[in-house]
Amino acid sequence: MSAIFTESTRGKRQLCYLGYRFSLKRKNQNGSEYWICVKCQTTATSYLHLSVFVREDHTHLPDETDKE
């Protein structure tokens, strides 16, 4: 499943991936972006070639509205 980039109600970039929503925490010098889940502390990194690496397990179920 591919990552989808959206905008929050406050105008911030968000990443939707596998039914989970992440907020952008920072952009790294190598072009990757560091994200944190909006509902728990799980982190993810997205890379320029659109791959996403999730570091931990979520403490909640995915949101069905965020799935494709």
N, CA, C and O atoms as a Tripos MOL2 file, in Angstrom:
@<TRIPOS>MOLECULE
protein
  272   271    68     0     0
PROTEIN
NO_CHARGES

@<TRIPOS>ATOM
      1 N           0.8500   -1.1830    0.0000 N.3       1 MET1
      2 CA          0.0000    0.0000    0.0000 C.3       1 MET1
      3 C           0.8890    1.2370    0.0000 C.2       1 MET1
      4 O           1.9230    1.2750    0.6670 O.2       1 MET1
      5 N           0.4810    2.2200   -0.7380 N.am      2 SER2
      6 CA          1.2880    3.4270   -0.8470 C.3       2 SER2
      7 C           0.9110    4.4530    0.2120 C.2       2 SER2
      8 O          -0.1720    4.4100    0.7960 O.2       2 SER2
      9 N           1.8130    5.3530    0.4330 N.am      3 ALA3
     10 CA          1.5930    6.4380    1.3840 C.3       3 ALA3
     11 C           0.8170    7.5520    0.6950 C.2       3 ALA3
     12 O           1.0050    7.8150   -0.4930 O.2       3 ALA3
     13 N          -0.0570    8.2030    1.4580 N.am      4 ILE4
     14 CA         -0.8310    9.3340    0.9560 C.3       4 ILE4
     15 C          -0.5090   10.5310    1.8300 C.2       4 ILE4
     16 O          -0.5430   10.4370    3.0570 O.2       4 ILE4
     17 N          -0.1980   11.6490    1.2050 N.am      5 PHE5
     18 CA          0.0890   12.8680    1.9440 C.3       5 PHE5
     19 C          -1.1320   13.7730    1.8840 C.2       5 PHE5
     20 O          -1.6630   14.0510    0.8090 O.2       5 PHE5
     21 N          -1.5720   14.2300    3.0630 N.am      6 THR6
     22 CA         -2.7490   15.0810    3.1610 C.3       6 THR6
     23 C          -2.4080   16.3140    3.9760 C.2       6 THR6
     24 O          -1.2540   16.5320    4.3480 O.2       6 THR6
     25 N          -3.4170   17.1110    4.2470 N.am      7 GLU7
     26 CA         -3.2530   18.3100    5.0560 C.3       7 GLU7
     27 C          -4.2290   18.2320    6.2230 C.2       7 GLU7
     28 O          -5.3880   17.8580    6.0430 O.2       7 GLU7
     29 N          -3.7630   18.5830    7.4150 N.am      8 SER8
     30 CA         -4.6310   18.5820    8.5890 C.3       8 SER8
     31 C          -5.5780   19.7750    8.5310 C.2       8 SER8
     32 O          -5.4500   20.6330    7.6580 O.2       8 SER8
     33 N          -6.5160   19.8260    9.4530 N.am      9 THR9
     34 CA         -7.4460   20.9560    9.5020 C.3       9 THR9
     35 C          -6.7240   22.2520    9.8310 C.2       9 THR9
     36 O          -7.2430   23.3360    9.5670 O.2       9 THR9
     37 N          -5.5360   22.1490   10.4030 N.am     10 ARG10
     38 CA         -4.7310   23.3330   10.7250 C.3      10 ARG10
     39 C          -3.6910   23.6510    9.6530 C.2      10 ARG10
     40 O          -2.8530   24.5330    9.8350 O.2      10 ARG10
     41 N          -3.7510   22.9340    8.5470 N.am     11 GLY11
     42 CA         -2.8570   23.2210    7.4310 C.3      11 GLY11
     43 C          -1.5030   22.5520    7.4870 C.2      11 GLY11
     44 O          -0.6280   22.8900    6.6910 O.2      11 GLY11
     45 N          -1.2950   21.6160    8.3980 N.am     12 LYS12
     46 CA         -0.0120   20.9120    8.5130 C.3      12 LYS12
     47 C          -0.0310   19.6480    7.6570 C.2      12 LYS12
     48 O          -1.0820   19.0350    7.4660 O.2      12 LYS12
     49 N           1.1470   19.2610    7.1390 N.am     13 ARG13
     50 CA          1.2550   18.0330    6.3440 C.3      13 ARG13
     51 C           1.0500   16.8100    7.2130 C.2      13 ARG13
     52 O           1.5220   16.7530    8.3490 O.2      13 ARG13
     53 N           0.3340   15.8200    6.6650 N.am     14 GLN14
     54 CA          0.1380   14.5560    7.3420 C.3      14 GLN14
     55 C           0.3940   13.4190    6.3700 C.2      14 GLN14
     56 O           0.2390   13.5620    5.1570 O.2      14 GLN14
     57 N           0.7900   12.2850    6.9340 N.am     15 LEU15
     58 CA          1.0420   11.0710    6.1810 C.3      15 LEU15
     59 C          -0.0010   10.0450    6.5930 C.2      15 LEU15
     60 O          -0.1650    9.7770    7.7830 O.2      15 LEU15
     61 N          -0.7090    9.4690    5.6300 N.am     16 CYS16
     62 CA         -1.6410    8.3730    5.8950 C.3      16 CYS16
     63 C          -1.0170    7.1110    5.3200 C.2      16 CYS16
     64 O          -0.7090    7.0390    4.1300 O.2      16 CYS16
     65 N          -0.8330    6.1130    6.1860 N.am     17 TYR17
     66 CA         -0.1640    4.8900    5.7640 C.3      17 TYR17
     67 C          -0.7470    3.7080    6.5170 C.2      17 TYR17
     68 O          -0.6940    3.6650    7.7460 O.2      17 TYR17
     69 N          -1.3000    2.7550    5.7940 N.am     18 LEU18
     70 CA         -1.8850    1.5320    6.3470 C.3      18 LEU18
     71 C          -2.9810    1.8160    7.3710 C.2      18 LEU18
     72 O          -3.1640    1.0470    8.3140 O.2      18 LEU18
     73 N          -3.7020    2.9070    7.1920 N.am     19 GLY19
     74 CA         -4.8000    3.2410    8.0870 C.3      19 GLY19
     75 C          -4.4010    4.0510    9.3010 C.2      19 GLY19
     76 O          -5.2300    4.2940   10.1780 O.2      19 GLY19
     77 N          -3.1610    4.4690    9.3710 N.am     20 TYR20
     78 CA         -2.6750    5.2920   10.4790 C.3      20 TYR20
     79 C          -2.3050    6.6700    9.9490 C.2      20 TYR20
     80 O          -1.8510    6.8070    8.8130 O.2      20 TYR20
     81 N          -2.4990    7.6770   10.7720 N.am     21 ARG21
     82 CA         -2.2120    9.0610   10.3810 C.3      21 ARG21
     83 C          -1.0400    9.5780   11.2140 C.2      21 ARG21
     84 O          -1.0220    9.4490   12.4380 O.2      21 ARG21
     85 N          -0.0660   10.1660   10.5210 N.am     22 PHE22
     86 CA          1.1400   10.6900   11.1530 C.3      22 PHE22
     87 C           1.2600   12.1830   10.8730 C.2      22 PHE22
     88 O           0.8690   12.6560    9.8060 O.2      22 PHE22
     89 N           1.8030   12.9200   11.8380 N.am     23 SER23
     90 CA          2.1070   14.3450   11.6580 C.3      23 SER23
     91 C           3.6030   14.5050   11.4250 C.2      23 SER23
     92 O           4.4150   13.7850   12.0060 O.2      23 SER23
     93 N           3.9520   15.4510   10.5730 N.am     24 LEU24
     94 CA          5.3600   15.7050   10.2700 C.3      24 LEU24
     95 C           6.0540   16.3070   11.4830 C.2      24 LEU24
     96 O           5.6240   17.3300   12.0150 O.2      24 LEU24
     97 N           7.1290   15.6610   11.9120 N.am     25 LYS25
     98 CA          7.9160   16.1490   13.0440 C.3      25 LYS25
     99 C           9.1030   16.9810   12.5640 C.2      25 LYS25
    100 O           9.3710   18.0630   13.0870 O.2      25 LYS25
    101 N           9.8220   16.4480   11.5410 N.am     26 ARG26
    102 CA         10.9560   17.2090   11.0030 C.3      26 ARG26
    103 C          11.3610   16.6540    9.6360 C.2      26 ARG26
    104 O          11.0480   15.5190    9.2780 O.2      26 ARG26
    105 N          12.0670   17.5000    8.8930 N.am     27 LYS27
    106 CA         12.6780   17.0970    7.6270 C.3      27 LYS27
    107 C          14.1640   16.9190    7.8780 C.2      27 LYS27
    108 O          14.7960   17.7720    8.5020 O.2      27 LYS27
    109 N          14.7220   15.8270    7.4020 N.am     28 ASN28
    110 CA         16.1360   15.5350    7.6040 C.3      28 ASN28
    111 C          16.9690   16.0540    6.4340 C.2      28 ASN28
    112 O          16.4440   16.2920    5.3470 O.2      28 ASN28
    113 N          18.2640   16.2250    6.6650 N.am     29 GLN29
    114 CA         19.1600   16.7570    5.6350 C.3      29 GLN29
    115 C          19.2580   15.8560    4.4150 C.2      29 GLN29
    116 O          19.5280   16.3370    3.3150 O.2      29 GLN29
    117 N          19.0430   14.5550    4.5910 N.am     30 ASN30
    118 CA         19.1430   13.6240    3.4610 C.3      30 ASN30
    119 C          17.8620   13.5740    2.6310 C.2      30 ASN30
    120 O          17.7660   12.7840    1.6920 O.2      30 ASN30
    121 N          16.8770   14.4100    2.9660 N.am     31 GLY31
    122 CA         15.6280   14.4610    2.2160 C.3      31 GLY31
    123 C          14.5140   13.6210    2.7940 C.2      31 GLY31
    124 O          13.3660   13.7440    2.3680 O.2      31 GLY31
    125 N          14.8250   12.7670    3.7560 N.am     32 SER32
    126 CA         13.7790   11.9690    4.3840 C.3      32 SER32
    127 C          12.9960   12.8330    5.3730 C.2      32 SER32
    128 O          13.4420   13.9100    5.7690 O.2      32 SER32
    129 N          11.8270   12.3390    5.7610 N.am     33 GLU33
    130 CA         10.9830   13.0670    6.7080 C.3      33 GLU33
    131 C          10.6180   12.1580    7.8740 C.2      33 GLU33
    132 O          10.3450   10.9730    7.6850 O.2      33 GLU33
    133 N          10.6120   12.7120    9.0660 N.am     34 TYR34
    134 CA         10.3490   11.9810   10.3000 C.3      34 TYR34
    135 C           8.9330   12.3220   10.7580 C.2      34 TYR34
    136 O           8.5900   13.4960   10.8960 O.2      34 TYR34
    137 N           8.1180   11.3070   10.9900 N.am     35 TRP35
    138 CA          6.7080   11.4750   11.3210 C.3      35 TRP35
    139 C           6.3920   10.8240   12.6600 C.2      35 TRP35
    140 O           7.0830    9.8930   13.0750 O.2      35 TRP35
    141 N           5.3460   11.3080   13.3460 N.am     36 ILE36
    142 CA          4.8820   10.7080   14.5910 C.3      36 ILE36
    143 C           3.3710   10.5150   14.4970 C.2      36 ILE36
    144 O           2.6530   11.3850   14.0040 O.2      36 ILE36
    145 N           2.9000    9.3690   14.9740 N.am     37 CYS37
    146 CA          1.4770    9.0400   14.9190 C.3      37 CYS37
    147 C           0.6700   10.0660   15.7180 C.2      37 CYS37
    148 O           1.1070   10.5210   16.7750 O.2      37 CYS37
    149 N          -0.5100   10.4260   15.2050 N.am     38 VAL38
    150 CA         -1.3350   11.4220   15.8870 C.3      38 VAL38
    151 C          -2.0450   10.8480   17.1100 C.2      38 VAL38
    152 O          -2.5710   11.6050   17.9260 O.2      38 VAL38
    153 N          -2.0690    9.4970   17.2550 N.am     39 LYS39
    154 CA         -2.7770    8.8740   18.3780 C.3      39 LYS39
    155 C          -1.8610    8.1780   19.3790 C.2      39 LYS39
    156 O          -2.2890    7.8910   20.4970 O.2      39 LYS39
    157 N          -0.6220    7.9010   19.0110 N.am     40 CYS40
    158 CA          0.3210    7.2580   19.9250 C.3      40 CYS40
    159 C           1.7270    7.7510   19.5860 C.2      40 CYS40
    160 O           1.8730    8.6840   18.7960 O.2      40 CYS40
    161 N           2.7290    7.1620   20.1490 N.am     41 GLN41
    162 CA          4.1020    7.6400   19.9670 C.3      41 GLN41
    163 C           4.8760    6.8830   18.8870 C.2      41 GLN41
    164 O           6.0970    7.0160   18.8030 O.2      41 GLN41
    165 N           4.1930    6.0980   18.0680 N.am     42 THR42
    166 CA          4.8640    5.3770   16.9960 C.3      42 THR42
    167 C           5.4250    6.3560   15.9700 C.2      42 THR42
    168 O           4.7760    7.3420   15.6210 O.2      42 THR42
    169 N           6.6270    6.0780   15.4950 N.am     43 THR43
    170 CA          7.2680    6.9680   14.5300 C.3      43 THR43
    171 C           7.4390    6.2670   13.1840 C.2      43 THR43
    172 O           7.4330    5.0390   13.0950 O.2      43 THR43
    173 N           7.5890    7.0690   12.1560 N.am     44 ALA44
    174 CA          7.8140    6.5610   10.8060 C.3      44 ALA44
    175 C           8.7560    7.5140   10.0890 C.2      44 ALA44
    176 O           8.8510    8.6940   10.4260 O.2      44 ALA44
    177 N           9.4440    6.9820    9.1010 N.am     45 THR45
    178 CA         10.3070    7.7890    8.2520 C.3      45 THR45
    179 C           9.9030    7.5520    6.8100 C.2      45 THR45
    180 O           9.7720    6.4070    6.3780 O.2      45 THR45
    181 N           9.7040    8.6280    6.0650 N.am     46 SER46
    182 CA          9.4200    8.5060    4.6340 C.3      46 SER46
    183 C          10.6550    8.9630    3.8690 C.2      46 SER46
    184 O          11.3780    9.8680    4.2870 O.2      46 SER46
    185 N          10.8680    8.3050    2.7350 N.am     47 TYR47
    186 CA         12.0480    8.5810    1.9220 C.3      47 TYR47
    187 C          11.6410    9.1360    0.5670 C.2      47 TYR47
    188 O          10.4860    9.0100    0.1590 O.2      47 TYR47
    189 N          12.5790    9.7440   -0.1200 N.am     48 LEU48
    190 CA         12.3040   10.3980   -1.3990 C.3      48 LEU48
    191 C          11.6830    9.4630   -2.4240 C.2      48 LEU48
    192 O          10.8820    9.9020   -3.2500 O.2      48 LEU48
    193 N          12.0340    8.1930   -2.3890 N.am     49 HIS49
    194 CA         11.4830    7.2360   -3.3500 C.3      49 HIS49
    195 C          10.1480    6.6700   -2.8660 C.2      49 HIS49
    196 O           9.7160    5.6150   -3.3300 O.2      49 HIS49
    197 N           9.4920    7.3700   -1.9310 N.am     50 LEU50
    198 CA          8.1450    7.0980   -1.4330 C.3      50 LEU50
    199 C           8.0050    5.8200   -0.6270 C.2      50 LEU50
    200 O           6.8900    5.3210   -0.4720 O.2      50 LEU50
    201 N           9.0900    5.2760   -0.1130 N.am     51 SER51
    202 CA          8.9640    4.1570    0.8080 C.3      51 SER51
    203 C           8.8000    4.7120    2.2210 C.2      51 SER51
    204 O           9.2670    5.8070    2.5320 O.2      51 SER51
    205 N           8.1240    3.9300    3.0720 N.am     52 VAL52
    206 CA          7.8660    4.3440    4.4520 C.3      52 VAL52
    207 C           8.3330    3.2280    5.3700 C.2      52 VAL52
    208 O           8.0310    2.0590    5.1320 O.2      52 VAL52
    209 N           9.0650    3.5790    6.4140 N.am     53 PHE53
    210 CA          9.5330    2.6270    7.4120 C.3      53 PHE53
    211 C           8.9240    3.0120    8.7520 C.2      53 PHE53
    212 O           9.1820    4.1050    9.2570 O.2      53 PHE53
    213 N           8.1030    2.1090    9.3460 N.am     54 VAL54
    214 CA          7.4770    2.3520   10.6450 C.3      54 VAL54
    215 C           8.3140    1.6450   11.6940 C.2      54 VAL54
    216 O           8.6250    0.4630   11.5430 O.2      54 VAL54
    217 N           8.6840    2.3520   12.7590 N.am     55 ARG55
    218 CA          9.6310    1.8380   13.7400 C.3      55 ARG55
    219 C           9.0280    0.9860   14.8550 C.2      55 ARG55
    220 O           9.7180    0.1120   15.3810 O.2      55 ARG55
    221 N           7.7990    1.1990   15.2260 N.am     56 GLU56
    222 CA          7.2200    0.4990   16.3690 C.3      56 GLU56
    223 C           5.8110    0.0560   16.0320 C.2      56 GLU56
    224 O           5.2680    0.4110   14.9860 O.2      56 GLU56
    225 N           5.2180   -0.7310   16.9410 N.am     57 ASP57
    226 CA          3.8200   -1.1110   16.7900 C.3      57 ASP57
    227 C           2.9350   -0.0400   17.4050 C.2      57 ASP57
    228 O           3.2810    0.5580   18.4240 O.2      57 ASP57
    229 N           1.7980    0.1930   16.7810 N.am     58 HIS58
    230 CA          0.8400    1.1610   17.3090 C.3      58 HIS58
    231 C           0.1340    0.5760   18.5310 C.2      58 HIS58
    232 O           0.0440   -0.6430   18.6790 O.2      58 HIS58
    233 N          -0.3600    1.4420   19.3930 N.am     59 THR59
    234 CA         -1.0900    1.0070   20.5870 C.3      59 THR59
    235 C          -2.5940    1.0970   20.3640 C.2      59 THR59
    236 O          -3.3670    1.0360   21.3200 O.2      59 THR59
    237 N          -3.0150    1.2400   19.1100 N.am     60 HIS60
    238 CA         -4.4300    1.3630   18.7670 C.3      60 HIS60
    239 C          -4.6540    0.7400   17.3960 C.2      60 HIS60
    240 O          -3.7050    0.4750   16.6570 O.2      60 HIS60
    241 N          -5.9130    0.5110   17.0690 N.am     61 LEU61
    242 CA         -6.2600   -0.0540   15.7710 C.3      61 LEU61
    243 C          -6.2130    1.0270   14.6930 C.2      61 LEU61
    244 O          -6.3480    2.2110   15.0010 O.2      61 LEU61
    245 N          -6.0250    0.6330   13.4360 N.am     62 PRO62
    246 CA         -6.0340    1.6290   12.3610 C.3      62 PRO62
    247 C          -7.4210    2.2210   12.1690 C.2      62 PRO62
    248 O          -8.4280    1.5940   12.4950 O.2      62 PRO62
    249 N          -7.4600    3.4190   11.6440 N.am     63 ASP63
    250 CA         -8.7120    4.1060   11.3500 C.3      63 ASP63
    251 C          -9.1480    3.6960    9.9480 C.2      63 ASP63
    252 O          -8.4220    3.9350    8.9830 O.2      63 ASP63
    253 N         -10.3070    3.0900    9.8240 N.am     64 GLU64
    254 CA        -10.7800    2.6000    8.5260 C.3      64 GLU64
    255 C         -10.9410    3.7260    7.5100 C.2      64 GLU64
    256 O         -10.8350    3.4780    6.3090 O.2      64 GLU64
    257 N         -11.1930    4.9490    7.9540 N.am     65 THR65
    258 CA        -11.3700    6.0610    7.0170 C.3      65 THR65
    259 C         -10.0460    6.4920    6.4050 C.2      65 THR65
    260 O         -10.0390    7.1930    5.3930 O.2      65 THR65
    261 N          -8.9180    6.0870    7.0010 N.am     66 ASP66
    262 CA         -7.6010    6.4500    6.4780 C.3      66 ASP66
    263 C          -7.0300    5.3830    5.5550 C.2      66 ASP66
    264 O          -5.9280    5.5450    5.0310 O.2      66 ASP66
    265 N          -7.7650    4.2960    5.3490 N.am     67 LYS67
    266 CA         -7.3060    3.2440    4.4460 C.3      67 LYS67
    267 C          -7.8290    3.5090    3.0510 C.2      67 LYS67
    268 O          -8.8830    4.1200    2.8720 O.2      67 LYS67
    269 N          -7.0790    3.0410    2.0610 N.am     68 GLU68
    270 CA         -7.5350    3.1780    0.6700 C.3      68 GLU68
    271 C          -8.3910    2.0050    0.3170 C.2      68 GLU68
    272 O          -8.8820    1.9160   -0.8090 O.2      68 GLU68
@<TRIPOS>BOND
     1     1     2 1
     2     2     3 1
     3     3     4 2
     4     3     5 am
     5     5     6 1
     6     6     7 1
     7     7     8 2
     8     7     9 am
     9     9    10 1
    10    10    11 1
    11    11    12 2
    12    11    13 am
    13    13    14 1
    14    14    15 1
    15    15    16 2
    16    15    17 am
    17    17    18 1
    18    18    19 1
    19    19    20 2
    20    19    21 am
    21    21    22 1
    22    22    23 1
    23    23    24 2
    24    23    25 am
    25    25    26 1
    26    26    27 1
    27    27    28 2
    28    27    29 am
    29    29    30 1
    30    30    31 1
    31    31    32 2
    32    31    33 am
    33    33    34 1
    34    34    35 1
    35    35    36 2
    36    35    37 am
    37    37    38 1
    38    38    39 1
    39    39    40 2
    40    39    41 am
    41    41    42 1
    42    42    43 1
    43    43    44 2
    44    43    45 am
    45    45    46 1
    46    46    47 1
    47    47    48 2
    48    47    49 am
    49    49    50 1
    50    50    51 1
    51    51    52 2
    52    51    53 am
    53    53    54 1
    54    54    55 1
    55    55    56 2
    56    55    57 am
    57    57    58 1
    58    58    59 1
    59    59    60 2
    60    59    61 am
    61    61    62 1
    62    62    63 1
    63    63    64 2
    64    63    65 am
    65    65    66 1
    66    66    67 1
    67    67    68 2
    68    67    69 am
    69    69    70 1
    70    70    71 1
    71    71    72 2
    72    71    73 am
    73    73    74 1
    74    74    75 1
    75    75    76 2
    76    75    77 am
    77    77    78 1
    78    78    79 1
    79    79    80 2
    80    79    81 am
    81    81    82 1
    82    82    83 1
    83    83    84 2
    84    83    85 am
    85    85    86 1
    86    86    87 1
    87    87    88 2
    88    87    89 am
    89    89    90 1
    90    90    91 1
    91    91    92 2
    92    91    93 am
    93    93    94 1
    94    94    95 1
    95    95    96 2
    96    95    97 am
    97    97    98 1
    98    98    99 1
    99    99   100 2
   100    99   101 am
   101   101   102 1
   102   102   103 1
   103   103   104 2
   104   103   105 am
   105   105   106 1
   106   106   107 1
   107   107   108 2
   108   107   109 am
   109   109   110 1
   110   110   111 1
   111   111   112 2
   112   111   113 am
   113   113   114 1
   114   114   115 1
   115   115   116 2
   116   115   117 am
   117   117   118 1
   118   118   119 1
   119   119   120 2
   120   119   121 am
   121   121   122 1
   122   122   123 1
   123   123   124 2
   124   123   125 am
   125   125   126 1
   126   126   127 1
   127   127   128 2
   128   127   129 am
   129   129   130 1
   130   130   131 1
   131   131   132 2
   132   131   133 am
   133   133   134 1
   134   134   135 1
   135   135   136 2
   136   135   137 am
   137   137   138 1
   138   138   139 1
   139   139   140 2
   140   139   141 am
   141   141   142 1
   142   142   143 1
   143   143   144 2
   144   143   145 am
   145   145   146 1
   146   146   147 1
   147   147   148 2
   148   147   149 am
   149   149   150 1
   150   150   151 1
   151   151   152 2
   152   151   153 am
   153   153   154 1
   154   154   155 1
   155   155   156 2
   156   155   157 am
   157   157   158 1
   158   158   159 1
   159   159   160 2
   160   159   161 am
   161   161   162 1
   162   162   163 1
   163   163   164 2
   164   163   165 am
   165   165   166 1
   166   166   167 1
   167   167   168 2
   168   167   169 am
   169   169   170 1
   170   170   171 1
   171   171   172 2
   172   171   173 am
   173   173   174 1
   174   174   175 1
   175   175   176 2
   176   175   177 am
   177   177   178 1
   178   178   179 1
   179   179   180 2
   180   179   181 am
   181   181   182 1
   182   182   183 1
   183   183   184 2
   184   183   185 am
   185   185   186 1
   186   186   187 1
   187   187   188 2
   188   187   189 am
   189   189   190 1
   190   190   191 1
   191   191   192 2
   192   191   193 am
   193   193   194 1
   194   194   195 1
   195   195   196 2
   196   195   197 am
   197   197   198 1
   198   198   199 1
   199   199   200 2
   200   199   201 am
   201   201   202 1
   202   202   203 1
   203   203   204 2
   204   203   205 am
   205   205   206 1
   206   206   207 1
   207   207   208 2
   208   207   209 am
   209   209   210 1
   210   210   211 1
   211   211   212 2
   212   211   213 am
   213   213   214 1
   214   214   215 1
   215   215   216 2
   216   215   217 am
   217   217   218 1
   218   218   219 1
   219   219   220 2
   220   219   221 am
   221   221   222 1
   222   222   223 1
   223   223   224 2
   224   223   225 am
   225   225   226 1
   226   226   227 1
   227   227   228 2
   228   227   229 am
   229   229   230 1
   230   230   231 1
   231   231   232 2
   232   231   233 am
   233   233   234 1
   234   234   235 1
   235   235   236 2
   236   235   237 am
   237   237   238 1
   238   238   239 1
   239   239   240 2
   240   239   241 am
   241   241   242 1
   242   242   243 1
   243   243   244 2
   244   243   245 am
   245   245   246 1
   246   246   247 1
   247   247   248 2
   248   247   249 am
   249   249   250 1
   250   250   251 1
   251   251   252 2
   252   251   253 am
   253   253   254 1
   254   254   255 1
   255   255   256 2
   256   255   257 am
   257   257   258 1
   258   258   259 1
   259   259   260 2
   260   259   261 am
   261   261   262 1
   262   262   263 1
   263   263   264 2
   264   263   265 am
   265   265   266 1
   266   266   267 1
   267   267   268 2
   268   267   269 am
   269   269   270 1
   270   270   271 1
   271   271   272 2
@<TRIPOS>SUBSTRUCTURE
     1 MET1         2 RESIDUE 1 A MET
     2 SER2         6 RESIDUE 1 A SER
     3 ALA3        10 RESIDUE 1 A ALA
     4 ILE4        14 RESIDUE 1 A ILE
     5 PHE5        18 RESIDUE 1 A PHE
     6 THR6        22 RESIDUE 1 A THR
     7 GLU7        26 RESIDUE 1 A GLU
     8 SER8        30 RESIDUE 1 A SER
     9 THR9        34 RESIDUE 1 A THR
    10 ARG10       38 RESIDUE 1 A ARG
    11 GLY11       42 RESIDUE 1 A GLY
    12 LYS12       46 RESIDUE 1 A LYS
    13 ARG13       50 RESIDUE 1 A ARG
    14 GLN14       54 RESIDUE 1 A GLN
    15 LEU15       58 RESIDUE 1 A LEU
    16 CYS16       62 RESIDUE 1 A CYS
    17 TYR17       66 RESIDUE 1 A TYR
    18 LEU18       70 RESIDUE 1 A LEU
    19 GLY19       74 RESIDUE 1 A GLY
    20 TYR20       78 RESIDUE 1 A TYR
    21 ARG21       82 RESIDUE 1 A ARG
    22 PHE22       86 RESIDUE 1 A PHE
    23 SER23       90 RESIDUE 1 A SER
    24 LEU24       94 RESIDUE 1 A LEU
    25 LYS25       98 RESIDUE 1 A LYS
    26 ARG26      102 RESIDUE 1 A ARG
    27 LYS27      106 RESIDUE 1 A LYS
    28 ASN28      110 RESIDUE 1 A ASN
    29 GLN29      114 RESIDUE 1 A GLN
    30 ASN30      118 RESIDUE 1 A ASN
    31 GLY31      122 RESIDUE 1 A GLY
    32 SER32      126 RESIDUE 1 A SER
    33 GLU33      130 RESIDUE 1 A GLU
    34 TYR34      134 RESIDUE 1 A TYR
    35 TRP35      138 RESIDUE 1 A TRP
    36 ILE36      142 RESIDUE 1 A ILE
    37 CYS37      146 RESIDUE 1 A CYS
    38 VAL38      150 RESIDUE 1 A VAL
    39 LYS39      154 RESIDUE 1 A LYS
    40 CYS40      158 RESIDUE 1 A CYS
    41 GLN41      162 RESIDUE 1 A GLN
    42 THR42      166 RESIDUE 1 A THR
    43 THR43      170 RESIDUE 1 A THR
    44 ALA44      174 RESIDUE 1 A ALA
    45 THR45      178 RESIDUE 1 A THR
    46 SER46      182 RESIDUE 1 A SER
    47 TYR47      186 RESIDUE 1 A TYR
    48 LEU48      190 RESIDUE 1 A LEU
    49 HIS49      194 RESIDUE 1 A HIS
    50 LEU50      198 RESIDUE 1 A LEU
    51 SER51      202 RESIDUE 1 A SER
    52 VAL52      206 RESIDUE 1 A VAL
    53 PHE53      210 RESIDUE 1 A PHE
    54 VAL54      214 RESIDUE 1 A VAL
    55 ARG55      218 RESIDUE 1 A ARG
    56 GLU56      222 RESIDUE 1 A GLU
    57 ASP57      226 RESIDUE 1 A ASP
    58 HIS58      230 RESIDUE 1 A HIS
    59 THR59      234 RESIDUE 1 A THR
    60 HIS60      238 RESIDUE 1 A HIS
    61 LEU61      242 RESIDUE 1 A LEU
    62 PRO62      246 RESIDUE 1 A PRO
    63 ASP63      250 RESIDUE 1 A ASP
    64 GLU64      254 RESIDUE 1 A GLU
    65 THR65      258 RESIDUE 1 A THR
    66 ASP66      262 RESIDUE 1 A ASP
    67 LYS67      266 RESIDUE 1 A LYS
    68 GLU68      270 RESIDUE 1 A GLU
